[in-house]
């Protein structure tokens, strides 16, 4: 027992030495996705109340920003966990490895829909992915084999059935996982519905992505930062504007805002869970294995997050808008979390 305690103490001292910080941290530090933020916050608060550990500090930095902080190094000045509304990229795994972080635990949290919403005081919009692409793409085909800067200023310019109001969409910045998922699921999905772009995808995937993923910069799309609550406030103030955010924020603000239909389907819990709503994605968090057993409570936090009371079908995270995974998938990720299984790409 004494030798074990000496080993643990030595590991902790080594951890502090590597970090360059004289005093160890006794509180979990979590960064990352604004979409996963409310779920992580709920778990952190419950964890702080139900255990002897301090309530973890949770920051909303965006998925890309969180992974950048997470992959910067091992030590108490670096976060222990990062939330992400998309899967970690191979380039980010390499960045982590370059900084000595070779053991990462991946935990899928559940599912979320990406909503294009507006104020409840305005009419509900019904869009196709093609219309979303035509509204927000930086360039569109000109019909003569080339491309032109997006000429559509009003929704009705795209389709007469859409509102005769200017296109104004508030959305997340490039560091956001919501932005990544939106361009992949909605923008790219819409581009595939245009024959010339569909053909381009077959002949040159890189060129296709350059067109499909580029959002206009002429004022029709406004970067509103990582604060989804700020988008909700702006939509209330301007009924003609639309915003892009996760379903959980729609769920939490359903008295103020509404989600547009996409492909004829509303962004509801049921439609996202069974795949009818076509703009949905997986949510994750990543754990730095080197911090487990050194920063107090990391393993126990994983236990709380992966409990049925939290992420189960009737768990408290569903009250925050989380779409739970099927039981088998939950069990698989719980086993990975409890066993601290290394990420496999």
Backbone torsions as a table, in degrees:
resi	resn	phi	psi	omega
1	UNK	NA	-41.5	179.9
2	UNK	-62.8	-40.9	-179.3
3	UNK	-66.2	-36.0	177.8
4	UNK	-64.5	-44.3	-180.0
5	UNK	-63.7	-36.9	177.9
6	UNK	-64.9	-38.5	-179.7
7	UNK	-65.2	-44.1	179.1
8	UNK	-62.7	-43.3	-179.7
9	UNK	-63.8	-41.4	179.7
10	UNK	-63.9	-40.8	179.0
11	UNK	-62.7	-42.4	-179.8
12	UNK	-64.7	-41.5	179.0
13	UNK	-64.7	-39.8	178.1
14	UNK	-63.1	-39.8	179.4
15	UNK	-60.4	-46.4	-179.4
16	UNK	-66.5	-39.2	-179.8
17	UNK	-62.7	-43.5	178.9
18	UNK	-62.9	-38.2	-176.1
19	UNK	-70.3	-24.6	-177.7
20	UNK	76.9	13.3	179.4
21	UNK	-112.8	131.8	-171.8
22	UNK	-74.9	-23.9	-174.6
23	UNK	-119.7	128.3	-178.4
24	UNK	-69.3	155.3	-179.5
25	UNK	-95.6	140.4	-178.6
26	UNK	-116.0	20.9	-177.4
27	UNK	-140.8	132.0	-179.8
28	UNK	-65.2	138.5	178.9
29	UNK	-117.8	120.3	-176.2
30	UNK	-121.8	136.2	178.0
31	UNK	-127.9	-177.8	170.1
32	UNK	116.3	-152.0	-168.9
33	UNK	-48.5	133.9	174.6
34	UNK	-70.9	-24.3	179.2
35	UNK	-74.2	-40.5	179.9
36	UNK	-80.1	-18.6	-177.0
37	UNK	-49.1	-50.6	-178.6
38	UNK	-64.5	-30.3	178.0
39	UNK	-72.2	-45.8	179.0
40	UNK	-63.6	-37.2	179.3
41	UNK	-65.2	-42.7	179.2
42	UNK	-62.3	-43.2	178.8
43	UNK	-66.0	-42.8	-179.7
44	UNK	-60.6	-43.1	-179.5
45	UNK	-65.3	-43.7	179.2
46	UNK	-65.8	-39.4	178.8
47	UNK	-61.6	-43.6	179.8
48	UNK	-65.4	-33.2	-179.0
49	UNK	-79.6	-33.3	-171.4
50	UNK	-98.2	-3.7	179.3
51	UNK	-129.2	177.8	177.8
52	UNK	-90.1	1.9	-179.7
53	UNK	-84.8	156.2	176.1
54	UNK	-68.7	151.1	176.7
55	UNK	-66.1	125.6	-180.0
56	UNK	-58.6	149.0	174.1
57	UNK	-87.9	123.9	-178.8
58	UNK	-118.6	124.8	179.4
59	UNK	-116.9	142.7	176.1
60	UNK	-97.4	104.9	-176.4
61	UNK	-118.8	-2.2	-171.1
62	UNK	87.5	152.4	-177.3
63	UNK	-61.0	-49.7	-179.5
64	UNK	-63.9	-42.9	178.6
65	UNK	-63.6	-39.8	179.3
66	UNK	-65.5	-43.3	180.0
67	UNK	-67.3	-32.3	176.3
68	UNK	-63.9	-44.4	178.0
69	UNK	-66.8	-43.2	-177.6
70	UNK	-61.6	-41.9	-174.7
71	UNK	-84.5	2.3	-176.4
72	UNK	-73.4	-21.6	178.4
73	UNK	160.5	176.2	176.9
74	UNK	-102.3	140.5	178.9
75	UNK	137.5	165.5	-171.6
76	UNK	-66.7	-17.1	178.4
77	UNK	-83.9	-4.2	179.5
78	UNK	-109.4	147.4	-179.2
79	UNK	-64.5	154.5	-179.1
80	UNK	-89.2	-33.2	-173.8
81	UNK	-138.2	143.2	171.8
82	UNK	-130.2	135.8	177.8
83	UNK	-89.5	149.5	-179.5
84	UNK	-148.5	135.1	176.9
85	UNK	-96.2	23.3	170.8
86	UNK	-155.1	167.5	178.2
87	UNK	-76.4	148.8	176.8
88	UNK	-58.3	142.6	180.0
89	UNK	-88.6	155.0	179.2
90	UNK	-61.2	-32.8	178.2
91	UNK	-66.0	-32.7	178.7
92	UNK	-75.4	-35.4	175.3
93	UNK	-62.0	-40.8	178.6
94	UNK	-65.2	-41.9	178.8
95	UNK	-60.3	-42.9	176.6
96	UNK	-59.5	-48.9	-178.0
97	UNK	-60.5	-39.2	178.7
98	UNK	-61.3	-25.8	-179.8
99	UNK	-103.8	19.7	173.6
100	UNK	86.6	6.0	-179.1
101	UNK	-99.1	93.9	-176.5
102	UNK	-105.5	-15.8	-178.9
103	UNK	-114.3	107.3	-178.3
104	UNK	-126.6	134.5	176.9
105	UNK	-101.7	126.3	179.6
106	UNK	-101.5	129.2	176.5
107	UNK	-126.9	117.4	172.7
108	UNK	-79.4	134.1	-174.7
109	UNK	-89.6	-42.0	-174.9
110	UNK	161.7	-152.6	-177.0
111	UNK	-125.3	157.7	-179.7
112	UNK	-148.3	148.1	174.6
113	UNK	-99.0	150.5	174.3
114	UNK	-100.2	124.1	-171.4
115	UNK	-106.7	140.7	165.3
116	UNK	-107.2	104.2	-171.9
117	UNK	-119.5	166.5	175.8
118	UNK	-145.5	177.5	-178.4
119	UNK	-65.7	146.5	178.9
120	UNK	-65.7	-18.5	-179.9
121	UNK	-75.9	-9.5	-179.6
122	UNK	-107.1	164.4	177.7
123	UNK	-65.6	148.7	176.1
124	UNK	-76.5	136.4	-179.2
125	UNK	-94.4	146.5	173.5
126	UNK	-122.6	115.3	-172.9
127	UNK	-121.5	159.2	167.2
128	UNK	-105.7	162.9	177.0
129	UNK	-63.3	-33.8	177.9
130	UNK	-61.9	-42.9	179.4
131	UNK	-65.9	-36.3	177.4
132	UNK	-62.7	-44.6	178.4
133	UNK	-61.2	-47.9	-177.8
134	UNK	-65.1	-27.7	179.1
135	UNK	-76.1	-33.5	-168.4
136	UNK	-118.8	-8.0	-179.1
137	UNK	-66.7	144.3	178.1
138	UNK	-67.3	-42.6	177.7
139	UNK	-133.1	149.8	177.4
140	UNK	-131.6	158.1	178.9
141	UNK	-59.3	142.0	-178.5
142	UNK	-95.1	0.1	179.6
143	UNK	86.5	-4.0	-179.2
144	UNK	-123.0	23.5	179.0
145	UNK	88.7	2.4	178.6
146	UNK	-122.6	-164.0	-178.3
147	UNK	-134.9	150.3	177.3
148	UNK	-129.9	155.2	173.9
149	UNK	-59.1	139.0	-175.3
150	UNK	-50.9	116.7	-176.4
151	UNK	-89.3	-9.1	-172.8
152	UNK	-78.8	116.9	-179.8
153	UNK	-99.9	-31.8	179.1
154	UNK	-117.4	156.0	176.3
155	UNK	-60.3	-37.8	-178.0
156	UNK	-68.8	-17.6	174.6
157	UNK	-65.9	-29.3	-179.6
158	UNK	-80.9	-43.5	-179.0
159	UNK	-153.9	129.7	-176.5
160	UNK	-61.1	-20.3	-179.8
161	UNK	-77.9	-13.3	-178.7
162	UNK	-87.8	162.2	-174.8
163	UNK	-59.3	145.8	177.6
164	UNK	-86.0	55.6	179.7
165	UNK	-130.2	155.5	-177.1
166	UNK	-67.6	148.4	178.1
167	UNK	-75.1	117.4	178.6
168	UNK	-142.5	107.8	-175.4
169	UNK	-124.6	123.0	176.7
170	UNK	-92.0	128.7	-176.7
171	UNK	-146.5	175.6	-176.3
172	UNK	-79.2	160.8	180.0
173	UNK	-78.7	172.6	-178.3
174	UNK	-60.9	-21.0	179.6
175	UNK	-76.7	-6.3	-174.4
176	UNK	-88.9	137.5	173.9
177	UNK	-66.7	-29.6	176.5
178	UNK	-63.6	-40.7	177.1
179	UNK	-63.1	-46.6	179.4
180	UNK	-57.2	-47.6	-177.5
181	UNK	-69.0	-36.8	-179.8
182	UNK	-62.7	-46.9	-178.5
183	UNK	-67.8	-32.8	-179.6
184	UNK	-74.0	-44.5	-173.7
185	UNK	-86.5	-45.5	-175.3
186	UNK	-90.6	-54.6	-176.9
187	UNK	-65.3	-52.4	179.9
188	UNK	-64.3	-38.7	177.8
189	UNK	-60.3	-37.3	178.0
190	UNK	-73.5	-38.1	179.7
191	UNK	-61.7	-34.5	179.8
192	UNK	-64.9	-18.1	-179.1
193	UNK	-86.2	-4.0	178.2
194	UNK	-102.0	121.3	-169.9
195	UNK	-52.6	-46.8	-176.6
196	UNK	-65.3	-34.2	178.6
197	UNK	-78.1	-34.1	174.6
198	UNK	-60.1	-41.5	178.2
199	UNK	-68.2	-39.4	179.0
200	UNK	-62.0	-37.8	179.7
201	UNK	-60.7	-35.4	179.7
202	UNK	-75.0	-33.4	-175.5
203	UNK	-91.9	-30.5	-176.2
204	UNK	-154.9	89.7	-175.5
205	UNK	-61.8	-35.5	-178.5
206	UNK	-65.8	-44.1	178.9
207	UNK	-65.7	-37.9	178.2
208	UNK	-61.9	-46.3	-178.6
209	UNK	-64.4	-35.8	179.4
210	UNK	-59.8	-37.1	178.5
211	UNK	-79.7	-47.9	-173.3
212	UNK	-66.7	-29.6	-174.2
213	UNK	-99.5	-2.0	-177.4
214	UNK	-90.8	117.9	-179.1
215	UNK	-93.8	141.1	-176.4
216	UNK	-59.6	152.1	-175.5
217	UNK	-126.0	26.4	-176.2
218	UNK	-101.1	13.5	178.3
219	UNK	103.7	-14.1	178.4
220	UNK	-71.7	-31.8	173.3
221	UNK	-109.6	126.6	-176.7
222	UNK	-116.9	120.5	176.4
223	UNK	-70.6	122.2	-174.1
224	UNK	-110.8	14.7	178.1
225	UNK	78.6	-170.1	-176.2
226	UNK	-91.5	-1.8	-176.2
227	UNK	-90.7	95.1	-178.4
228	UNK	-64.3	-29.7	178.9
229	UNK	-64.5	-31.9	177.8
230	UNK	-66.7	-37.2	177.7
231	UNK	-61.9	-43.2	179.3
232	UNK	-58.5	-44.4	179.7
233	UNK	-62.3	-40.4	-179.0
234	UNK	-69.1	-34.5	177.9
235	UNK	-67.2	-38.9	176.8
236	UNK	-61.9	-37.6	-177.9
237	UNK	-76.1	-24.8	-177.8
238	UNK	-133.0	92.8	-176.5
239	UNK	-62.5	-15.8	178.9
240	UNK	-85.6	-11.6	-177.7
241	UNK	-89.2	157.8	175.4
242	UNK	-124.0	157.4	179.2
243	UNK	-133.3	154.3	178.1
244	UNK	-112.6	123.8	-178.1
245	UNK	-161.2	173.3	-179.3
246	UNK	-76.3	155.4	-179.8
247	UNK	-56.4	-35.0	-177.5
248	UNK	-58.8	-34.7	178.9
249	UNK	-73.6	-32.6	172.9
250	UNK	-64.7	-44.9	-178.5
251	UNK	-61.1	-40.1	-178.0
252	UNK	-78.3	-17.9	-177.4
253	UNK	-124.1	31.6	-174.3
254	UNK	-66.8	-12.0	176.0
255	UNK	-81.7	-14.2	-175.1
256	UNK	-114.7	-34.1	-174.0
257	UNK	-130.6	162.7	179.5
258	UNK	-133.7	153.2	178.3
259	UNK	-94.4	141.7	175.4
260	UNK	-74.5	149.5	171.8
261	UNK	-72.7	143.7	173.6
262	UNK	-127.4	120.6	-176.8
263	UNK	64.5	27.8	178.8
264	UNK	84.8	-1.3	-177.6
265	UNK	-113.9	134.4	177.5
266	UNK	-78.8	151.0	176.6
267	UNK	-78.8	79.9	178.6
268	UNK	-109.4	163.5	177.5
269	UNK	-52.8	-48.3	-176.7
270	UNK	-66.9	-43.1	-178.5
271	UNK	-67.2	-33.3	176.9
272	UNK	-73.6	-42.8	-177.5
273	UNK	-62.0	-38.2	-177.5
274	UNK	-98.4	7.1	172.8
275	UNK	85.7	3.2	-179.5
276	UNK	-68.5	-36.3	179.0
277	UNK	-83.7	116.2	-166.9
278	UNK	-83.0	4.0	178.9
279	UNK	-118.9	74.1	-178.5
280	UNK	-135.5	158.2	-175.6
281	UNK	-149.4	170.6	178.0
282	UNK	-91.2	150.2	177.5
283	UNK	-115.5	147.5	-174.8
284	UNK	-139.7	165.8	157.1
285	UNK	-140.8	155.8	-175.8
286	UNK	-124.1	138.1	-174.7
287	UNK	-117.2	133.9	176.4
288	UNK	-82.5	108.4	-173.3
289	UNK	-61.6	-31.5	-179.6
290	UNK	-65.1	-18.7	-179.7
291	UNK	-90.6	-14.6	179.6
292	UNK	-69.7	128.8	-178.8
293	UNK	88.6	-9.4	177.8
294	UNK	-109.4	-50.8	171.4
295	UNK	-84.1	120.3	-174.6
296	UNK	-61.0	131.4	169.7
297	UNK	95.8	-1.9	-175.9
298	UNK	-61.9	-48.4	179.9
299	UNK	-62.5	-39.3	-179.3
300	UNK	-68.8	-33.7	175.5
301	UNK	-63.2	-41.9	177.5
302	UNK	-60.9	-40.1	178.9
303	UNK	-61.5	-42.9	180.0
304	UNK	-65.9	-46.2	-176.6
305	UNK	-63.2	-38.3	-174.8
306	UNK	-92.9	13.3	176.9
307	UNK	-81.3	152.1	176.9
308	UNK	-61.0	-30.0	179.0
309	UNK	-62.7	-27.5	-178.5
310	UNK	-95.3	-65.0	-171.4
311	UNK	-104.7	9.7	178.5
312	UNK	-71.0	175.9	-178.3
313	UNK	-56.6	-33.8	179.0
314	UNK	-113.8	19.6	-176.9
315	UNK	-71.4	165.9	-176.0
316	UNK	-69.7	-16.2	177.6
317	UNK	-74.5	-23.8	176.1
318	UNK	-66.3	-27.3	176.7
319	UNK	-68.7	-20.0	178.3
320	UNK	-94.4	-1.5	177.4
321	UNK	105.2	4.5	178.3
322	UNK	-71.6	136.5	174.0
323	UNK	-95.2	109.8	-174.7
324	UNK	-66.0	151.7	172.3
325	UNK	-74.5	158.8	171.4
326	UNK	-58.9	155.4	-174.6
327	UNK	-53.3	-45.8	-178.1
328	UNK	-60.6	-42.1	-179.6
329	UNK	-67.7	-40.4	176.7
330	UNK	-59.9	-44.4	-179.0
331	UNK	-62.7	-38.5	-179.7
332	UNK	-65.2	-44.2	-179.7
333	UNK	-73.3	-30.9	175.4
334	UNK	-64.6	-42.8	178.8
335	UNK	-61.3	-40.6	178.8
336	UNK	-64.6	-39.4	-180.0
337	UNK	-68.2	-44.2	-178.4
338	UNK	-69.6	-34.4	179.8
339	UNK	-89.2	-0.7	-177.2
340	UNK	50.3	47.6	-179.3
341	UNK	-67.9	133.7	-179.4
342	UNK	-68.1	143.0	175.8
343	UNK	-55.9	137.5	174.9
344	UNK	-125.1	122.3	178.5
345	UNK	-88.7	NA	NA
